[in-house]
Structure formats: structure tokens, C-alpha cells
Amino acid sequence: MAAVTMNNVPAGHNTGSGFNAPKNFFKVMIDAIIRELAARKAAHQLGMLSNAQLSDIGINRCEIENAVRNGR
């Protein structure tokens, strides 16, 4: 006979209570990190351009971060 807990659920079986992380939790976190690193790299590369070059592509230096994260 299997051991039974106080709520008549066999011992060792998940009752559904407690923290249930999504199955793809780590994939979501890795994807977010990859997106963040790509945004930082793009912002750095745009920051290396001169003001004239930035003007040619239609952004000012103060708009780099917004352009990278949200598009122009």
C-alpha cells in the first residue's frame, strides 16, 4: 500500500499548489538576455558614429537609446 498524506494524495505527487514556473521559463530568460545584449551592442555601435552620420540616418545622439529599443 502506498503512503498517503493528510489530503488523500499519494506521497510524492504534486497537488498543484506552490510555485509552478512555466516550462519555458529559462528559454524566456535567455531570450530576454540575448535581446538586451543585442540592444546594448547596437546602441554602442550607433554611439561610435559622428553627429553628421547620425543625422544622415535621421536620429540625434540623444535619441540613440530610444531608436534602438523602440525603433525610429
C-alpha positions as CSV (number, residue, x, y, z in Angstrom):
1,M,0.0,0.0,0.0
2,A,1.3,3.5,-0.9
3,A,1.8,6.1,1.7
4,V,-1.0,8.7,1.7
5,T,-0.8,12.2,3.0
6,M,-3.4,14.1,5.1
7,N,-5.3,15.2,1.9
8,N,-5.5,11.7,0.5
9,V,-2.9,12.4,-2.3
10,P,-0.2,9.7,-2.6
11,A,3.1,10.9,-1.1
12,G,5.4,12.4,-3.6
13,H,2.7,13.5,-6.0
14,N,2.3,17.2,-6.8
15,T,-1.0,18.6,-5.7
16,G,-0.7,21.6,-8.0
17,S,-0.1,24.0,-5.1
18,G,3.0,26.1,-4.7
19,F,5.2,27.8,-7.3
20,N,4.7,26.4,-10.8
21,A,7.2,28.1,-13.1
22,P,6.4,28.0,-16.8
23,K,8.0,25.2,-18.6
24,N,9.8,27.6,-20.9
25,F,11.0,29.9,-18.1
26,F,14.7,29.5,-18.8
27,K,14.1,30.0,-22.6
28,V,12.2,33.2,-21.9
29,M,15.0,34.5,-19.7
30,I,17.8,33.5,-22.1
31,D,15.9,35.2,-25.0
32,A,15.5,38.4,-22.9
33,I,19.2,38.4,-22.1
34,I,20.1,38.0,-25.8
35,R,17.7,40.8,-26.8
36,E,19.3,43.1,-24.1
37,L,22.8,42.3,-25.2
38,A,21.9,43.0,-28.8
39,A,20.3,46.3,-27.9
40,R,23.4,47.4,-25.9
41,K,25.6,46.4,-28.8
42,A,23.5,48.4,-31.3
43,A,23.5,51.4,-29.0
44,H,27.2,51.2,-28.6
45,Q,27.8,51.0,-32.4
46,L,25.5,53.9,-33.0
47,G,27.3,55.9,-30.3
48,M,30.5,55.4,-32.2
49,L,29.1,57.4,-35.3
50,S,29.6,61.1,-35.7
51,N,26.8,63.5,-35.3
52,A,26.8,64.0,-39.1
53,Q,26.4,60.3,-39.7
54,L,23.6,60.0,-37.1
55,S,21.9,63.0,-38.8
56,D,22.2,61.1,-42.2
57,I,20.2,58.2,-40.8
58,G,17.7,60.6,-39.1
59,I,18.5,60.4,-35.4
60,N,20.2,62.7,-32.9
61,R,22.7,61.4,-30.3
62,C,20.1,61.8,-27.5
63,E,17.7,59.5,-29.5
64,I,20.0,56.5,-29.8
65,E,18.7,54.5,-26.9
66,N,15.1,55.1,-27.9
67,A,15.8,54.3,-31.5
68,V,17.5,51.0,-30.6
69,R,14.8,49.9,-28.1
70,N,11.6,51.2,-29.9
71,G,12.6,51.8,-33.5
72,R,12.7,55.3,-35.0
